[in-house]
Every structure is written in structure tokens, then in C-alpha cells.
Amino acid sequence: MTRSLTRRGAGAMLAALASPALAQESSQPLRVIIPQPPGGATDILARLLAEPLSRELGRPVVVENRPGANGIVSINAIKTSRPDGGALLLGGVSIFSFNPNLYPNLPYDPWRDFTWIAPVADTPFVMVAGPRTGITTLAQFIERARAEPERLTFGSAGIGNSTHLAMEMIAERANIRLTHVPFAGSAAAITSIIAGDTDSMVNPLGSTLPMIRGGTVVPLATLGTERSPALPGVPTLRESGLADVTMPGWYAFVGPAGMPVPVVERLNAAIRAVVDSPAVTQRLREAVLEPVSGSAADIQRRARSESEMIGAFIRRRGIKVE
């Protein structure tokens, strides 16, 4: 069943339909700006949602790829858009909850510069090792790391990325020292593991599953609270003895600051209807994503809470992006 945070009443829908701003834009395309190039996880999610969202809103939905500068190019595009519901940004947790704790001169404020619209999905993570390591369990990984501190390496999609921070959390909880090898994206990092150049990494389960099934990487543990239906034979970190390691992986829609409440409510209602629909729920789960529907306030509260959690961890570990 789709996770639902809170429900709004029919009055919100009626108010939204009466909005002059929404009526004015209803025949214009809705631009969905994403911070990744075509083929990335956010791009795949955006295109999965575009057609059903277009039907729900009765207007075209166009996906625009604006990659670059850890999401800042796409953020600048949405910040300078009119706050009339004509453009939204589909972004992940790192843009809103991680970056403010990593960059000393970040050119945006996630609470001041956006109008929060709706959550859409969570992505689960999996920790894997390369077959050449001979490691097949998390216990073996920890044992070897303790025997040879900093000898084992882990790849990531870049400093401060979810794939980096998750392994730092695992290392802290297991009391081990590893060597970090950042790459320009998770595809390059996982390729390095397959080639035997690096030893391990944490990566989104959806994009890693084909390699796990093909035997080119070895799953050690998933990072969820329960075993993944996609990998029922792989234990969670908690089952493997590492409790209290969580890595948020949500995606959400935001718009420019100052959007009218009726427009936000109409867009939220449409997005929730799409995410809750059986067809989209099935497609999300086939992509190893967990549907999440909720209000604008719900996702903003979650983003703030996780920003505080990850910020404390980043400061404790002394992680910096120069």
C-alpha cells in the first residue's frame, strides 16, 4: 500500500480550481526541471510521472534536464521562474537537506527560496562489494576493515552525496576506517567496483539490482528498516548488527518562492492522485521506488528534520566540500 502522510479535504481542491493563476496557466505546459542528465534516477522518475500528471492536470508536462554544479543550475532555473505553477523542480534529498550542511557559500536557502509542493517517492539503498574482494557478508567486510584499517576502499558519486554519507555512517557505527574514492556520478563508482579498482559502495537499489542479479557486484546489506522485496535473501544493516544507520532517499516537487496557496493545493492534489494510482504505484515499485504521498507541509517538515540529523553527522565527521 502506498505510504500516505496526511489527506486534504475536497475544499482544497475546490479552492485550487477557483485560482485565477491556475486558470491562466492551465493551457500552458508545466515544466518539470530536474538536476540530472537524461537517464539519471531523477530523470527516469520525472518521465514516469509526466504522462499521468499531464492527464490529471489537463495540460502538457515537459521534462527539462538542467544538470550541473550539484543541482545549482536547476535550482537557479526554478528560482527565476514565475511563481504561477508553470514550472516545478523535482529534486532529491541531497539538494534540500544535505547541501546546506556541506557548502559554506550555497547560493540558495531551501526554506526561503522555494515553495514546497509534494513528496513523490523514496529510494532504498544497498551496500555492495566487488566479487574480487572475496567478501560476501557485512561481517566479513567489517572483520577485514578492522584487521587492515584504511585498506578497504569505497566509491561514491561524490563528496557529500548520499552514497558517500551512507558509507561514512556505516564506518562510524562499525568503528572501522575506510578510504573514500569519490567519482563523478554513481555509474562511474559502480563500474570501478566491477573492474576491481575499488572494493565497495552504497548505491540506490534500483540502479544496482541488475548488477546484483548479474553477479558483477555482491550485496552485503540493505539500508531499510525491513528487507527489500527485490532482495529478500539479503539482510538489513540492523539484522547484520548495525542499528541506527539510516539514509534518506526521497524525491519531492518544489516551486519558486511565493506561489499562491490555491495553486500549491491543486498541484499537490494532482501529484498525490498520480502517486496513489495503482498503475503508477506499480511502475514505481518496478523501478524499486517506494511511493510517498503527502502535503507540502509534510515534506518540508521531513526535509528540515533530516537536514538537522545529517548536519550533526557531517559536523561530527568533519566532512567538507571545497
C-alpha positions in Angstrom: 0.0 0.0 0.0 1.3 3.5 -0.8 2.6 5.4 2.2 0.3 8.3 2.8 1.3 11.1 5.2 -1.9 13.2 5.5 -5.0 13.8 3.4 -6.5 17.1 2.5 -10.2 17.6 2.1 -12.2 18.4 -1.0 -12.3 22.0 -0.1 -8.7 22.4 -1.0 -9.4 21.1 -4.5 -12.3 23.5 -5.0 -10.2 26.4 -3.8 -7.5 25.4 -6.2 -9.8 25.1 -9.2 -11.0 28.6 -8.5 -7.5 30.1 -8.6 -7.0 32.7 -11.3 -3.3 31.9 -11.5 -4.0 28.2 -12.2 -6.8 29.0 -14.7 -4.4 31.3 -16.6 -1.7 28.6 -16.8 -3.9 25.6 -17.4 -3.4 25.6 -21.1 0.4 26.2 -20.8 2.9 23.3 -20.4 4.0 22.5 -16.9 7.8 22.5 -17.0 9.4 19.9 -14.7 13.1 20.8 -14.2 15.4 18.2 -13.0 19.1 18.4 -11.9 20.3 15.3 -13.8 21.1 14.5 -17.4 18.8 12.1 -19.3 19.0 8.5 -17.9 19.7 9.5 -14.3 17.4 8.4 -11.5 15.6 11.7 -11.2 15.1 11.9 -15.0 13.6 8.4 -15.0 11.3 9.3 -12.2 10.2 12.6 -13.8 9.4 10.8 -17.1 7.5 8.1 -15.3 5.3 10.8 -13.7 4.9 13.2 -16.6 2.2 11.5 -18.7 -0.2 10.6 -15.8 0.4 14.1 -14.3 -0.5 15.6 -17.6 -3.7 13.7 -17.7 -4.5 14.7 -14.1 -3.9 18.4 -14.7 -5.3 18.5 -18.2 -2.2 20.3 -19.5 1.1 19.1 -21.1 4.0 18.3 -18.8 7.5 18.8 -20.2 10.7 17.5 -18.6 13.7 19.8 -18.8 17.2 18.4 -17.9 19.3 21.1 -16.2 22.3 19.2 -14.8 25.4 20.9 -13.3 27.0 22.2 -10.1 25.4 19.7 -7.7 21.9 20.8 -8.6 22.6 24.5 -8.5 22.0 25.0 -12.3 18.5 23.6 -12.0 17.8 25.5 -8.7 18.7 28.8 -10.4 16.3 27.9 -13.2 13.4 27.3 -10.8 14.3 30.3 -8.6 14.0 32.7 -11.5 10.7 31.2 -12.8 7.3 32.9 -12.3 5.6 31.6 -9.1 2.4 30.7 -11.0 2.6 27.0 -11.2 4.2 26.9 -14.7 7.5 25.4 -13.5 8.5 23.0 -10.8 11.7 21.3 -9.7 11.8 17.6 -9.0 14.8 17.2 -6.7 16.2 14.7 -4.2 17.1 14.9 -0.5 20.7 15.9 -1.1 19.7 19.3 -2.7 17.5 20.3 0.2 18.8 18.6 3.3 22.5 17.8 2.6 23.9 20.7 0.5 23.1 23.4 3.1 25.3 21.5 5.6 28.2 20.9 3.1 28.7 24.1 1.2 29.7 27.2 3.1 28.5 29.6 0.4 25.5 27.8 -1.0 23.6 30.3 -3.4 20.2 29.2 -2.2 18.2 28.6 1.0 15.9 25.5 0.9 13.4 27.2 3.3 13.4 30.7 1.9 13.8 30.2 -1.9 11.2 27.6 -2.7 7.5 26.8 -2.3 7.2 23.2 -1.2 4.6 21.2 -3.2 4.6 17.4 -2.6 6.7 14.3 -2.0 6.6 11.5 -4.5 8.9 8.6 -3.7 11.7 7.1 -1.5 14.6 5.1 -2.9 16.1 2.3 -0.9 19.9 1.7 -0.7 22.1 -1.4 -0.8 25.7 -1.9 0.3 27.7 -4.0 -2.2 31.2 -5.3 -2.6 33.2 -6.4 -5.6 33.5 -10.1 -6.4 37.3 -9.8 -6.4 37.3 -8.9 -2.7 36.0 -12.4 -1.8 33.7 -10.6 0.7 30.1 -12.0 0.8 28.8 -10.7 4.1 28.9 -7.5 6.1 30.6 -9.3 9.0 33.4 -10.3 6.7 33.7 -6.7 5.4 33.9 -5.3 9.0 36.4 -8.0 10.1 38.7 -7.2 7.2 38.4 -3.5 7.7 39.4 -3.8 11.4 42.3 -6.0 10.6 43.6 -3.6 7.9 42.4 0.0 8.7 42.0 2.2 5.6 43.0 -0.7 3.3 39.4 -1.3 2.0 38.1 1.4 -0.3 34.6 2.6 -1.1 33.4 4.5 -4.1 30.7 7.2 -4.2 29.0 9.6 -6.6 30.9 12.5 -5.0 31.8 14.1 -1.7 28.6 14.8 0.3 26.4 12.6 -1.9 24.1 10.0 -0.3 26.4 7.3 -1.5 29.3 8.9 0.4 27.5 9.8 3.6 25.8 6.4 3.9 29.2 4.6 3.9 30.6 7.2 6.4 27.7 6.3 8.7 28.4 2.6 8.4 32.1 3.1 9.1 31.3 5.2 12.2 28.8 2.7 13.5 31.1 -0.3 12.9 34.1 1.6 14.2 36.2 1.0 11.1 38.4 3.2 8.9 37.9 3.0 5.1 39.4 5.0 2.2 37.0 7.1 0.2 37.3 7.3 -3.6 34.8 9.9 -5.0 33.7 9.7 -8.6 31.7 12.0 -10.9 28.5 10.0 -10.5 27.3 6.6 -9.2 27.6 4.9 -12.6 31.4 5.5 -12.6 31.7 4.4 -9.0 29.9 1.1 -9.5 31.9 0.5 -12.7 35.1 0.8 -10.7 33.8 -1.9 -8.3 33.0 -4.2 -11.1 36.5 -3.6 -12.5 38.1 -4.4 -9.1 39.6 -0.9 -8.7 37.5 -0.2 -5.6 36.1 -2.5 -3.1 32.6 -1.4 -2.0 29.9 1.3 -2.0 26.4 2.1 -1.0 24.1 2.8 -4.0 20.4 3.1 -4.8 19.0 -0.4 -5.0 17.0 0.3 -8.2 20.1 1.0 -10.4 22.2 -1.6 -8.7 19.8 -4.5 -8.9 20.7 -5.6 -12.5 24.3 -5.9 -11.5 23.5 -7.8 -8.4 21.4 -10.2 -10.4 24.1 -10.5 -13.0 26.7 -11.3 -10.3 29.0 -8.4 -11.1 28.6 -7.0 -7.5 27.8 -8.8 -4.3 25.1 -7.4 -2.0 26.1 -7.3 1.7 23.1 -5.5 3.3 20.2 -3.2 2.6 19.7 0.1 4.5 16.0 -0.1 5.1 14.2 -1.0 8.3 12.9 -4.2 6.6 14.3 -6.5 3.9 13.6 -5.4 0.4 11.1 -7.5 -1.6 13.5 -7.2 -4.5 16.3 -8.9 -2.4 14.5 -11.0 0.2 17.6 -13.0 0.9 19.8 -10.0 1.8 19.7 -8.9 5.4 19.3 -5.3 6.6 22.1 -3.5 8.4 20.1 -3.9 11.6 19.9 -7.6 11.1 23.7 -7.6 10.5 24.4 -5.9 13.8 24.5 -2.2 12.7 21.5 -0.4 14.1 20.8 3.3 13.8 22.2 3.7 10.3 19.6 5.4 8.1 20.0 7.2 4.8 17.0 9.2 3.5 16.5 9.0 -0.3 13.3 10.9 -1.0 12.3 12.9 -4.1 9.9 15.9 -4.0 8.4 18.7 -6.1 9.1 22.3 -5.2 8.4 25.6 -7.0 9.6 29.1 -6.9 9.1 31.1 -3.7 5.8 32.9 -3.4 3.4 30.5 -5.1 -0.3 31.1 -4.3 -1.8 28.6 -1.8 -4.6 27.5 -4.2 -2.1 26.7 -6.9 0.0 24.7 -4.4 -3.0 22.8 -3.2 -4.2 22.0 -6.7 -0.7 20.8 -7.8 -0.4 18.8 -4.5 -3.8 17.1 -5.1 -2.9 16.2 -8.7 0.5 14.8 -7.7 -1.0 12.8 -4.9 -3.7 11.4 -7.1 -1.0 10.3 -9.6 1.3 8.7 -6.9 -1.6 6.9 -5.3 -2.9 5.5 -8.5 -2.5 1.7 -8.9 -0.7 2.0 -12.2 1.9 4.5 -11.1 2.4 2.7 -7.8 3.1 -0.5 -9.7 5.6 1.3 -12.1 7.4 3.0 -9.2 7.8 -0.3 -7.4 9.0 -2.0 -10.6 11.7 0.7 -10.5 12.4 -0.2 -6.9 11.0 3.1 -5.6 8.5 3.4 -2.7 5.6 5.7 -3.5 5.1 8.5 -0.9 2.1 10.9 -0.9 1.6 13.8 1.5 1.1 17.5 1.9 3.6 20.3 1.2 4.0 20.8 5.0 4.7 17.1 5.5 7.7 17.0 3.1 9.0 20.3 4.3 9.0 19.1 7.9 10.7 15.9 6.9 13.4 17.9 4.9 14.1 20.1 7.9 14.3 17.2 10.4 16.7 15.2 8.1 18.8 18.3 7.5 19.3 18.7 11.2 20.2 14.9 11.5 22.6 14.8 8.6 24.1 18.2 9.6 25.0 16.9 13.0 26.6 13.8 11.4 28.6 15.9 8.8 30.0 18.2 11.5 30.9 15.2 13.7 32.8 13.5 10.9 34.3 16.8 9.6 33.1 16.3 6.1 33.6 19.3 3.8 33.1 20.1 0.1 35.8 22.6 -1.0 
